[in-house]
Amino acid sequence: MNDTGNDGTTEALNPFMPSPDDMQHWASVIGRAQQMMLEYALGQANDGNASAAALFDPAKWLDNPAAKLWSEQSSKMWDQGVAFWTSLASIGQPIGPGVPAEGVKDRRFTDAEWTANPVFAMIRQTYGLLAEQMLATTRQFEGLDPAARAKMEFAAKAMADAMAPTNLALTNPEVIKRAVETRGESLLKGLRHMLNDLSRGQLSHVDPDAFEVGVNIATTPGKVIHETDLYQLIQYTPTTKEVLAVPLLIFPPWINRFYILDLNPAKSFVAWAVEQGLSVFVVSWKSADASMSEIVWDDYVAAQVDAIDTVRDALDVPAVHTIGYCVAGTTLAATLAMLAARGEADKVQSVTFFTAQVDFEQAGDLKMFVDDSYLALLQQLSAPGFLDGRYMAATFNSLRGRDLIWNYVVSNYLLGNDYPPFDLLYWNGDTTNLPAKWHRQYLVDLYRDNRMVIPNSLSVMGTPIDLRKIETPAYIQAGREDHIAPLASVWRLMDHLSGPKTFLLAGSGHIAGVVNPPAAGKYQYWTGDGEAATLDDFVASASETKGSWWPHWIGWISERDGAKTAVKGARIPGKGSKKAIEDAPGRYVKQR
């Protein structure tokens, strides 16, 4: 639109001058935002729900000596940043588009404006310099032991990720463009997402209403056939006319919901195992409440023994195959050591470890959460006798803060994107509470003091345990990119068990490395010398196979005992001596 002056010339209107309609619209946007925040504040005041928002307080998770030590140097770092800006200002030529270092890719800066626009290029370059300086500063301290230095670097990386200009609306070109295109509606939508999350006390990765357990997730048919105060035992309905005589009993971690192994028919390890002709049983742990304040390791070991005996008795079989995932695998190793010491090892035909650890010397970043200050914080947070699962989720998310925290802050809050209907992320946010006494015991005895690999240092159910007594055939699976149970740490199982062992290295990490169905055609796995003395020797001997490792595992299971039996009687859930209590997935997995 042009404007004609008195002298007949045509002048263009200033494109940066908002029209009255625009000004009225943006005033309305600001008013709506203020109203949303006021309603949230009033709701929090009425509910007295200050603890939920406190889950978002990063100080609770970075309040350790290393972070404090780093903060003492922060002013010096920022002084250097100011000097950098001053040096840029002294250059007589305008600053051109920034060019990232060759080969360096950062998904946060994929928008073209980060290189094409001199202003955003400068912001990006400055951030890169300051972030690098922050990390370099942590390496300049002298006299720190390795643990303190690791904590400091972790805190510095977390702070650097939090400081990224992509995390602020005014310094993220993609957010600015989206706000202009939507006339502010994206910002309002993002604000609504943020306030909802603050009310829940948890960062949402997906729409919490997108899935319903037992309806469109965790749907493999089966029955709950046994129940205690700590767990439910699910037996799944066979889909073959014959099944392997030896049943499979799966112990998932109690820090998550069991249905990571039963997300949907296409991804379900449970459904796939049933299709391979296995009689499959899964333990569904109860989320802790105040009644479980005195629960300790012995109780989880006793539960595993009870589940093993229940399956043996229900199917009238001498032994079961077992799987232990993550911390349930750690406990399963203790269970096997206890059974071996008591002369009852023959109850278990084989054991498979999914990304499990018994030797915590190289347990990775999680070892930073076992110092005295963190344990004191846990005690404070666990006053009701259990630890709210949202705190544990925040801890795990912090290990990959850039991907699991800030990525969603930008997408959900700043860009106002719709939540993706992603079942894995829904499971990740479906937290479980942990018994406070046992959780502390686990962190101290295993992560901090590494007592499980010291023969007879620990006892369970009154029996000292020695991992060297475990002669049960073992299949040990590790994830190449696992940041929860690092590859080098999982490998240590090879050093401490005495029976025949098969080690398999899967592509990807703690979840995708395990949940990798054959039909997906994703990733790969490596097999090698089972007698290799070290992990490096194994890797040197290993050969790669494309796709899922599940077929390799079922072949290993069949080699242990290939005998089959007809599907009838107790092989059908609820038709034997153990009657059906309710349909799978049961009540416990739905309790919050």
BELSUL-V725596 format. One line per field, one symbol per residue. burial: b if it has 16 or more other C-alpha atoms within 10 Angstrom, else e. Layout:
BEGIN
burial=???
END
This chain:
BEGIN
burial=eeeeeeeeeeeeeeeeeeeeeeeeeeeebeeebeebeeebeeebeeeeeeebbebbeeeebbebebbeebeeeeeebeeebeeeeeeeeeeeeeeebbebeeeeeeebbeeebbbeebbbbbbbbbbeebbebbbebbeeeeeeeeebbbbbbbbbbbbbbbebbbbbbebbbbbbebbeeeebbbbbbbbbbbbebbbbbbbbbbeeeebebbeebbbbbbbbbbbeebbbbbbbbbbeebbbbbbbbbbbbbbbbbbbbbbbeebbbbbbbbebbbbbbbbbbbbbbeebbebbbbebbebbbebbbbbbebbeeebbbbbbbbbbbbbbbbbbbbbbbeeebebbbbbbbbbbbbbbbbbbbbbbbbbeebeeebbebbebbbbbbbbbbbebbbbebbebbbbbbbbbbbbbbebeeebbbbbbbbbbbbbbbbbbebbbebbbebbbbeeeebbbeeeebbbebbbbbbbbbbbbbbbbbbbbbbbbbbebbbeebbbbbbbbbbbbbbbbbbeeeebbbbbbbbeeeebeebeeebeeeebbbbeebeeebeeeeeeeeebeeebbbbeeebebbebbbbebbeee
END
